[in-house]
């Protein structure tokens, strides 16, 4: 058991090392933080979505902004598309591929930001959400894995995480999301 634990920790450490050493990824993450600061300072909102564990990460990311991360500050408009009544209604009436797109159409306004969390970049419901966001003049940010999949060419900004398995990619997504808040929060406290 201990050998498996150590192998798991080594794999996670290697994925993090790969992420940390990639200057392009670090610059992309910094640019995303700047965009979030600009968006929230302007009174616009950030919408976040993903499937499964990525939805849980989207919800966690949103509550860090509307609640509290490390410092007391005003709540900020970051919304996770995670309403189960909406999801089941739309899935039933229009198909699961539309669950996020319809919410983006309802809530998104020009100048808002949509963040997509996907380890594969191939989820049809996220692709449709990205297309709906672009049509509504939102900026689209992807936190992706593997080769970026179908979402890669649709995103205005993106970070493709290293990792061989969805769990390792998700771990880096959550770490990057926490880093975004950590570096953006002091800038927003000043405004």
N, C-alpha and C positions, 0 to 999 in steps of 0.2 A: 504494500500500500504506500509506504513512504517513497519508494522509487517512482511510482506513478505520480504522486504529489509533486515531487521534485521535477519530474519531466514536464508536468503541466505548468509549473512556475517558470521553468526555463523557457518553454515555448512562449509564454506570455511576455517574459522579459525580452526575448528576441524580437517579438512583434513591436514592442515599445521602443526598443533600440533602433529598429529599422525606421519607425515613424520619426523618432527624435533626430535621426541623422539625415533626414531628407529635407534639404533646405526649401525645396519647392513646396512641400506639404506645410512646412512651418510658415512660409510666407502666405500661402493660401489661407491658413487659419487666422493669421493676423489680419489679412484683408477682410475676412468674414466678420471678425470682431469689430473692425472699423465700420463696416456696413451696418451691423446691428446697432452700434452706438448712434450712427447717423439716422437710422430708421426710427429708433425709439425716441431720440431727441426731437425729431420732427413730429412726434405725436402719432406715428403710424404703428402698426402692429406686426408681430412676427407670429406666423402660423407654423405648427410643427406636426408632422405625421409619420407614421411607420406602422408596420405589421408585427404582431406578436411581441417579442422582447423589445423590438424597436419602438412599438407604441408605448410600452412601459417607460422606455428612455425618453420619449417625447413628453410624456406626462411629467416625469421627474424634472426635465429641463424647464418646462413651463412653470411648474410650481416654485422653482428656484427664483424666477423673475417676479411672479405675482405675490409670492410670500417673502422669503428672505434667504439669501445665500450666506454671506459672511458678515455683512454690515446692514444696519438699519437704513432703509431708504424707502422712497415711495414705491408702490407696486407698479410694475411695468407690463405693458400689453403683450404678453406672450401666451398663445392659446394652443393647446394640444387638441387635435381632432380625434377625440376619444369618446364621444357621447354614444353609449351603446344603443339608446333608442333611435338616434339618427342612423347609426350604422345598420341596424337590423331593418329599419324602415326602407332605407334606400336599397340595401341588398335585396330585399324582398320585391320591391317595386321596379327597380332599374338594373339590378345586378351588382355583384360585389365590386366590379371594376369601377363603379361610380361613387362609392361611399365617400371618398375624399374629395373628388372633383366637385361634387354638388356643394359640399361645405365650403370649399374654396370659392366657388361662384357666389355663395351667399354672404360670406364674410370678407373676402379679399377686396381690397381697393388699390388703385394705382399707388405705387410707392411702398406698399407693404412687402413683406418678405415671406416666402414659403421655404421651410427647411424640410427636406426629405431624408429619412433615415432608412437605409436599405443595405443589407450585407451583400446582395446580389445585383441590385440595380435593375431587376427584371420584373418586379411586381406590376401587373397591369393597372392596379388601382393607384399606384404612385405615379406611373407614367401619365395616366389621365389627369391626375391632380396637377402635375407639372405643366401639362398642356393647357389646362384651365387657368392656371396661374399666369402663364405667359400671355394668354388671350386677355386677361384682366389687368395686365401691366404690373404684375408683381415680379420681384427678383426671385429667382429660384436657386436655392443652395442645396447641394447634395452632399451628404455624408454617406459614402458608398464603400463597397469592398470589391475584392476580386478585380475584374476588368472594368468595373463601372456599369456594365450592362447597357440596357436601353436608355437609362437615365443620363448617362454620361454626356451625350450631345445636347440634351435639353437644358442642362443646368447652366446658369450664368456664372456660378462659382461652385467649386467642389473640392472635396478632399477624399481621395481614394485611399483607404487604410490597408496596410499590409495585414496579413493573417491568412491562414489556410482554412480556417473553419469559422462559421458564423459567430460562435461565442467569442473568439479572439477579436474579430472585427468589431463586434458590439462593445467589448470592453474598451477598445480604443475610441469608439464613437463617444461613449459616456465620458471618458477621460477628456477628450477634446471638447465636449460640450461644457464640462466643468471649467476647463481652461478658458473658454470663451467668456463665461460669466465672470471669472476671476479677473481677467484683463479688461473687460468692458465696464464692470460695475464701478470702479473708481471714476471713470470718465463720466458716467451717468450721474453719479452723486454730485459732481461739480456743476451739472446743468440745472 
